[in-house]
Amino acid sequence: MRPDHRLSLADRRPPASGKAAVEHVMRVEWSDTDASGHHHNTAVTRFVEAAEAALMRERGITGYFGNAPRVRYEVDFEQRLFFGQQVTVMLHVEAVGTSSMTFRFEVWGEEFDGRPRRRAAAGRYVVVHAPRGEDRSRPWPASWLTSLFIDN
């Protein structure tokens, strides 16, 4: 599914300050690591998607998952994360198009085993609204946009 890129940059609605953001805390589990005890790169995706799910739950948005596939994902890996380490994910909506949404994230490894708090990864990804059974993307439901960007 390709997002609708016909919107000019001026037509894209950036989120209001402090809106559509979440800070989500979790821990690196054994299944997130390789034999050396530090994280697999794929664990970052899982951490970020857990934060995305928390954001949608906090905003009362139902039906999002299964209807918002990823069409682009980029990440810079900066530090290792270790089994048992607490991780903080900061996620916010960077831009919204008619049928696409761009998220930006940072994943921080908290102080652990004598290591200081450090940013482990940072990146962004794009999702599109592609309802199940549809062959192309569709505009975001107005109620979802309202829930994301209006203080409830």
N, C-alpha and C positions, 0 to 999 in steps of 0.2 A: 504494500500500500504506500503510495507516495503522497505526501502532504500537498495541499493546495498552495502553491507558491505564487499565485497571481497577486497577492497583496503586496503593496509597496511597504517599505520599512515604516513610513509615516502612518500606515493603516494598522500596524501591529499595536496591540494594547499592552504596554508593560505593566507589571503588577504595581499596585500602590505600595508605598514604603511600609514595611512591616507586615505585609499581607502575603498569603500563599507561601509560607515558609514553615519549616519544622526543624527541631533539633531532636534527634533520636539517639538514645544510648543503648548499646548492646555489648555483648562480650564475644571475643573470638573463641569459637568452639573447636574441638579437636577435628571435626569434619571440615573446618575451614582451612586446615593447615596441611602441609606436606610432611614428609618424614623428618624434616629438620625442625619442625615445630613452628615455622612461620607461615603466614597466610598464602593461599593460592590467589592469584590475581582475580579469579572468578568470585572470590569471597567479597570483594569490594562491590561487585554488582549486587550480590545478595544483600549486603548492608544497606546500600542505597535504595534498593527496591523495598526493603522493610521500612525505611524512612518515608518513602513515597506512599506506602500503604497507610502508615500512621497519619500522614497529612490528609489523605482522603477520608479516613475514619474521623479525624478531628473536625473536618469540615462537613461531615454528614453526607458525603457523596457516595451513592451506591450505584453499581452497574458500570463503574469505570474499568475495573480489571476485566480482561477478556474483550474489551472494546477500545483499547488504547495501546496498540503494539508499538514497540520501539522501531524507529527507522534509521536512527543514527546514534552511536555511542562512542564517546572518546574519553580517555582517562590518562592522566600522568601519574605513574607510580613513583613515590618519592621516598618512602621508608617502609620497612617491614613491620608487620603486626604479628604478635606472638600469642600462642595458645594461652587463654585465660586473661588476656589483656582487655580492658574496657575500651570500647570504641565509641566515639561520638560522631554522628553524621549530621552535617548541616546541609539542608536541601532547600532551595527556593525556586519558584517559577521565574525564569528570566524573561521570557517573551511568550506571547500568545498570538497565534494567527487564526484564521477562520477555522481550520481543522487541525492545526498543529500546535504543540506546546513544547517549549524548551525549558529544561530544568538544568540548574547548575548545582554542583555539590562539592563538599569537602569532607574527607574522612580523616578524623584525628585519632591517633593512638594516645590514650591517656598515660600518665606516668606509670611505669611498670618495671619492676625488677631492676631498679637503679637507672632506668632510662627516662629521660624527661619527656613531657608531652610534646609530640611532634605530628605535623601533618603527614599522613601516610599516602594520601591520594587526592586528586582534584580532577574534576572534569565536568562534562555536560552531556546531555542526551536529548533527543527529540522523540516525542510520541505523536501519533495522529489518532484522531477519532475515527475509527473504522468499525462500525457496528458489525457484530457477528452476522455472517451471511451476505454482507455487502461486498461488492467488488471494487469499491473505491472509498476514499475518505469522505466524511460528512462534517458539516459545521458542528462545533461543540454545543451541547445543550445549554440553553441560557441559564437554567437552574444551576448547572455545574459552575459556570463562570461566576454567577452571583455568589455561590457558596465559597468559591476560592477568593474572591476579591472584595467582598462586602463584609464588614465586621458584623457578625451575627449576634 
